[in-house]
Amino acid sequence: MFARRNKSGVRWAFLAVGSYWAFFFGAELCRTVRLYQNRCSDCHALNASEQAEDDRDTSTHLPLAEDTRENGTHRVPLIMHRMWKDDAFLENSSPALPTNWTKAFADCNEQYRKRNWTTILWSDESLRSFFEDHYQDFLPTYDSYRYNIQRVDAARYFVLFHFGGLYMDLDVGCRPSKDLGDLIHSMERLQKVAAIPQTQPFGFSNDVLISAKGSSFFKALIDALPSKTRWYCSPYLSVMYSTGPMFLSLQYARLPPAKQHDVLVLPPELYTERKTRYFKHLRGSTWHQSDAHAVRWVMTHKLVVAGALALVVVACITIRRMPQKKESKRV
């Protein structure tokens, strides 16, 4: 009797978890599969050779004095937004700070200060003040997030929509041989409202983002944030799908083709490949927990996982069809 009740409890538990995932995550999973199948086939990606030619031809560069839309051109201000929990990053006073991050930040700041950029290092406190001053309606959602990285993700979309400019995570550095202003000039020449980096094997990252002030793409992102605040049965998946790269990727995929065309995609040649990339990628992912490694292992070993699941299904069907012995009644 106890064994029967135990089996029944396990079945109900699996049913409950399956129902939860089917209701809250099933649609997102289907969209993820479609995104994987599409692989940015219709997006407007900036050609690496075209960008190299644009870098050499400075006559195509547009003035960046204003950050409003003028004569059909979306102006992007020369502001570099970075984020850390407090001011200790500027003082380099915490032993927990990765030294390669602080050095990359200092080098990048010095490099672009000479090019008339303004760098803003946002802290948890200054971001809170920003939302209290400008977006109080979002504060209930902002405060409801389980993980601080979700607040940081959401904040970058709001800050770029509000001010415009370029956002980079602190585990991303600048290459001295490249000028990020060239990407902005190309973005403006093509009259794009935003630029996002393409990742492999599919989707987009949110560790580097470029936006015109008042960008319609980032407006769509911040409008969608409250509806995605839910638990996905894993810290890693909850962050990825509520505010992180998968949230951004799926929101892009939901846009009609005309709106997608307003967003410039930075291909891997300009984002990650060593010889032609504009960014240095340092060791990061400080918010990842053990579940992130499990998810990544599954993504890396898809055939192994699929085979294991198939064996489990076959075994379950086989066991279910086996004749069961009748339990003797206890007197």
C-alpha positions as CSV (number, residue, x, y, z in Angstrom):
1,M,0.0,0.0,0.0
2,F,2.8,2.4,0.9
3,A,4.6,1.6,-2.4
4,R,1.4,2.4,-4.3
5,R,1.0,5.7,-2.5
6,N,4.6,6.6,-3.0
7,K,4.4,5.9,-6.8
8,S,1.2,8.0,-6.9
9,G,2.9,10.9,-5.2
10,V,5.8,10.8,-7.6
11,R,3.5,10.8,-10.5
12,W,1.6,13.8,-9.2
13,A,4.8,15.6,-8.6
14,F,6.0,15.0,-12.2
15,L,2.6,16.0,-13.4
16,A,2.7,19.2,-11.4
17,V,6.2,20.1,-12.6
18,G,5.3,19.2,-16.2
19,S,2.1,21.3,-16.1
20,Y,4.0,24.2,-14.7
21,W,6.6,24.1,-17.4
22,A,4.0,23.5,-20.1
23,F,2.0,26.5,-19.0
24,F,4.8,29.0,-18.2
25,F,7.7,27.7,-20.3
26,G,6.2,25.7,-23.1
27,A,5.6,28.8,-25.3
28,E,9.0,30.1,-24.6
29,L,10.6,26.8,-25.4
30,C,8.8,26.7,-28.7
31,R,10.0,30.2,-29.5
32,T,13.5,29.2,-28.6
33,V,13.4,26.3,-31.0
34,R,12.1,28.6,-33.8
35,L,14.9,31.1,-33.0
36,Y,17.4,28.2,-33.2
37,Q,16.0,27.1,-36.6
38,N,16.0,30.6,-38.0
39,R,19.5,31.6,-36.7
40,C,19.2,35.2,-37.7
41,S,18.6,34.4,-41.4
42,D,16.4,37.5,-41.8
43,C,18.2,40.0,-39.6
44,H,20.2,42.9,-40.9
45,A,23.8,42.0,-39.9
46,L,26.7,44.4,-40.5
47,N,29.1,42.9,-42.9
48,A,32.7,42.8,-41.5
49,S,34.3,43.8,-44.8
50,E,31.8,46.6,-45.3
51,Q,32.6,47.8,-41.7
52,A,36.4,47.7,-42.5
53,E,35.8,49.8,-45.6
54,D,33.7,52.2,-43.6
55,D,36.4,52.5,-40.9
56,R,38.9,53.6,-43.6
57,D,36.5,56.0,-45.3
58,T,36.0,58.7,-42.6
59,S,34.0,60.8,-45.1
60,T,31.0,58.6,-44.4
61,H,31.1,59.4,-40.7
62,L,28.2,61.5,-39.4
63,P,28.5,64.2,-36.7
64,L,27.6,63.1,-33.2
65,A,26.9,66.4,-31.5
66,E,23.2,65.7,-31.0
67,D,21.2,62.8,-29.6
68,T,17.9,63.5,-31.3
69,R,16.5,62.2,-34.6
70,E,17.4,64.7,-37.3
71,N,16.9,64.4,-41.1
72,G,16.0,60.7,-40.7
73,T,19.3,59.9,-38.9
74,H,19.2,58.5,-35.4
75,R,21.8,60.3,-33.2
76,V,23.7,58.2,-30.7
77,P,25.4,60.1,-27.9
78,L,29.0,59.2,-27.0
79,I,28.2,57.8,-23.6
80,M,29.6,54.6,-22.3
81,H,27.4,53.0,-19.6
82,R,29.0,50.5,-17.2
83,M,27.4,49.0,-14.0
84,W,28.8,47.8,-10.6
85,K,27.1,47.4,-7.3
86,D,29.0,50.3,-5.6
87,D,31.8,52.8,-6.0
88,A,34.4,50.3,-4.8
89,F,35.1,49.6,-8.4
90,L,36.4,53.1,-9.1
91,E,38.5,53.0,-6.0
92,N,39.7,49.4,-6.6
93,S,39.3,48.9,-2.8
94,S,37.7,45.5,-2.7
95,P,39.8,42.3,-2.9
96,A,36.8,40.6,-4.5
97,L,37.2,42.7,-7.6
98,P,38.8,40.9,-10.6
99,T,42.0,42.8,-11.4
100,N,41.6,42.2,-15.1
101,W,38.2,43.9,-15.0
102,T,39.5,47.1,-13.2
103,K,42.5,47.3,-15.6
104,A,40.3,46.9,-18.6
105,F,37.9,49.5,-17.3
106,A,40.7,52.0,-16.7
107,D,42.3,51.4,-20.1
108,C,38.9,51.7,-21.9
109,N,38.0,54.9,-20.0
110,E,41.3,56.5,-20.8
111,Q,41.2,55.5,-24.4
112,Y,37.7,56.9,-25.0
113,R,38.1,60.0,-22.8
114,K,40.6,61.2,-25.4
115,R,37.9,60.6,-28.0
116,N,35.4,62.8,-26.2
117,W,33.3,60.0,-24.7
118,T,31.7,60.2,-21.3
119,T,31.8,57.1,-19.1
120,I,29.1,56.6,-16.5
121,L,29.5,53.9,-13.8
122,W,26.1,53.1,-12.4
123,S,25.8,51.7,-8.9
124,D,22.9,49.9,-7.3
125,E,22.2,53.2,-5.4
126,S,22.3,55.5,-8.4
127,L,20.1,53.1,-10.4
128,R,17.6,53.0,-7.7
129,S,17.5,56.9,-7.7
130,F,17.2,56.8,-11.5
131,F,14.1,54.6,-11.4
132,E,12.6,56.7,-8.5
133,D,13.1,59.9,-10.5
134,H,12.0,58.6,-14.0
135,Y,10.2,55.2,-13.9
136,Q,8.4,54.8,-10.6
137,D,5.8,52.6,-12.3
138,F,8.4,49.9,-12.9
139,L,9.7,49.9,-9.3
140,P,7.3,47.1,-8.1
141,T,8.7,44.8,-10.9
142,Y,12.3,46.0,-10.2
143,D,11.9,45.1,-6.5
144,S,10.2,41.8,-7.2
145,Y,13.3,40.3,-8.9
146,R,14.9,37.4,-7.0
147,Y,18.4,38.1,-8.3
148,N,20.3,41.4,-8.5
149,I,21.5,40.5,-12.0
150,Q,17.9,40.8,-13.2
151,R,17.8,44.4,-11.9
152,V,21.1,45.1,-13.7
153,D,19.7,43.5,-16.9
154,A,16.5,45.6,-16.7
155,A,18.4,48.8,-15.8
156,R,20.6,48.6,-18.9
157,Y,17.5,48.6,-21.2
158,F,16.0,51.6,-19.4
159,V,19.2,53.6,-19.2
160,L,19.9,53.1,-23.0
161,F,16.3,54.0,-23.8
162,H,16.4,57.1,-21.6
163,F,19.9,58.4,-22.5
164,G,21.1,56.5,-25.5
165,G,24.7,55.5,-25.9
166,L,26.7,52.3,-25.6
167,Y,26.5,49.7,-22.7
168,M,29.2,47.2,-21.9
169,D,29.5,44.7,-19.1
170,L,32.6,45.1,-17.0
171,D,34.0,41.8,-18.2
172,V,34.1,43.3,-21.7
173,G,37.1,45.5,-22.6
174,C,38.1,47.8,-25.5
175,R,40.7,47.0,-28.2
176,P,43.2,49.9,-28.7
177,S,43.3,49.2,-32.4
178,K,39.6,49.6,-32.9
179,D,37.3,52.6,-32.4
180,L,33.8,51.9,-31.2
181,G,32.7,55.1,-32.7
182,D,33.0,53.5,-36.1
183,L,30.2,51.0,-35.2
184,I,28.0,54.0,-34.2
185,H,28.8,55.8,-37.4
186,S,27.8,52.7,-39.4
187,M,24.7,52.3,-37.3
188,E,23.7,55.9,-38.1
189,R,24.7,55.7,-41.7
190,L,22.2,52.8,-42.0
191,Q,19.6,54.7,-39.9
192,K,19.3,52.0,-37.2
193,V,17.9,52.7,-33.8
194,A,19.9,50.0,-32.0
195,A,22.7,47.5,-32.4
196,I,23.0,44.1,-30.7
197,P,25.7,41.3,-30.9
198,Q,24.9,38.0,-32.5
199,T,26.0,34.9,-30.5
200,Q,26.7,31.3,-31.5
201,P,24.9,29.0,-32.1
202,F,21.9,31.4,-32.1
203,G,20.4,34.4,-30.4
204,F,21.9,37.6,-29.1
205,S,23.9,38.7,-26.1
206,N,23.1,41.7,-23.9
207,D,26.7,42.4,-22.6
208,V,27.2,44.9,-25.4
209,L,24.4,47.1,-26.6
210,I,24.1,50.4,-28.6
211,S,21.1,52.6,-28.7
212,A,19.8,55.9,-30.0
213,K,18.0,57.9,-27.3
214,G,14.4,56.9,-27.2
215,S,15.0,53.8,-29.4
216,S,11.8,52.0,-30.3
217,F,13.6,48.6,-29.9
218,F,14.5,49.3,-26.3
219,K,11.0,50.7,-25.6
220,A,9.7,47.3,-26.7
221,L,12.1,45.6,-24.3
222,I,11.1,47.7,-21.3
223,D,7.4,47.3,-22.1
224,A,7.8,43.5,-22.1
225,L,9.7,43.1,-18.9
226,P,6.8,43.0,-16.4
227,S,5.1,40.2,-18.2
228,K,8.2,38.0,-18.1
229,T,8.7,38.1,-14.3
230,R,8.2,34.5,-13.3
231,W,10.1,31.5,-12.0
232,Y,11.4,29.0,-14.6
233,C,12.4,26.2,-12.2
234,S,16.0,27.2,-12.3
235,P,17.9,30.4,-11.4
236,Y,19.9,30.4,-14.6
237,L,16.8,29.9,-16.8
238,S,14.8,32.4,-14.8
239,V,17.4,35.1,-15.4
240,M,18.0,34.2,-19.0
241,Y,14.3,34.3,-20.0
242,S,13.0,37.1,-17.7
243,T,15.7,39.8,-18.3
244,G,18.8,38.2,-19.9
245,P,20.0,37.3,-23.4
246,M,17.1,34.9,-24.2
247,F,14.6,37.6,-23.2
248,L,16.3,40.0,-25.6
249,S,16.5,37.4,-28.3
250,L,12.9,36.3,-28.1
251,Q,11.7,39.9,-28.0
252,Y,13.6,40.7,-31.1
253,A,12.1,37.5,-32.8
254,R,8.6,38.8,-31.9
255,L,9.1,42.0,-33.8
256,P,7.6,42.4,-37.2
257,P,10.2,42.4,-40.0
258,A,10.1,46.2,-40.5
259,K,10.9,46.7,-36.8
260,Q,13.6,44.1,-36.9
261,H,15.2,45.9,-39.8
262,D,15.6,49.0,-37.5
263,V,18.1,46.9,-35.4
264,L,21.6,46.4,-36.6
265,V,23.1,43.0,-35.8
266,L,26.8,42.8,-35.0
267,P,28.0,39.5,-36.4
268,P,30.6,37.3,-34.6
269,E,33.3,38.7,-36.9
270,L,32.9,42.1,-35.1
271,Y,31.9,40.7,-31.7
272,T,34.0,37.7,-30.8
273,E,36.5,36.7,-33.5
274,R,40.0,37.6,-32.5
275,K,41.4,39.3,-35.7
276,T,38.4,41.5,-36.5
277,R,36.4,42.0,-33.2
278,Y,35.9,45.3,-31.5
279,F,35.8,43.9,-28.0
280,K,38.0,42.0,-25.5
281,H,36.1,39.3,-23.6
282,L,37.3,38.7,-20.1
283,R,36.4,35.9,-17.7
284,G,32.9,36.8,-16.4
285,S,29.5,35.2,-15.7
286,T,29.9,36.0,-12.0
287,W,26.1,35.5,-11.4
288,H,26.1,31.9,-12.7
289,Q,25.2,29.2,-10.2
290,S,25.6,25.4,-10.4
291,D,22.4,25.1,-12.5
292,A,24.0,27.2,-15.3
293,H,26.8,24.6,-15.7
294,A,24.1,21.9,-16.0
295,V,22.1,23.8,-18.6
296,R,25.3,24.5,-20.6
297,W,26.3,20.8,-20.4
298,V,22.9,19.8,-21.8
299,M,23.2,22.4,-24.6
300,T,26.8,21.1,-25.4
301,H,25.8,17.4,-25.3
302,K,22.3,17.6,-27.0
303,L,22.7,14.2,-28.8
304,V,23.8,12.4,-25.6
305,V,20.8,13.9,-23.7
306,A,18.4,13.1,-26.4
307,G,19.7,9.5,-26.5
308,A,19.4,9.1,-22.7
309,L,15.8,10.5,-22.8
310,A,14.9,8.0,-25.5
311,L,16.3,5.1,-23.5
312,V,14.4,6.3,-20.4
313,V,11.1,6.5,-22.4
314,V,11.7,3.0,-23.9
315,A,12.5,1.6,-20.4
316,C,9.4,3.1,-18.9
317,I,7.2,1.7,-21.7
318,T,8.8,-1.7,-21.3
319,I,8.3,-1.8,-17.6
320,R,4.7,-0.6,-17.9
321,R,3.9,-3.5,-20.3
322,M,5.5,-6.2,-18.1
323,P,3.0,-8.4,-16.2
324,Q,2.9,-7.4,-12.6
325,K,2.7,-9.8,-9.7
326,K,-0.3,-9.6,-7.5
327,E,0.4,-8.4,-4.0
328,S,-0.5,-10.9,-1.3
329,K,-3.0,-9.6,1.2
330,R,-1.8,-9.2,4.7
331,V,-4.1,-10.7,7.4
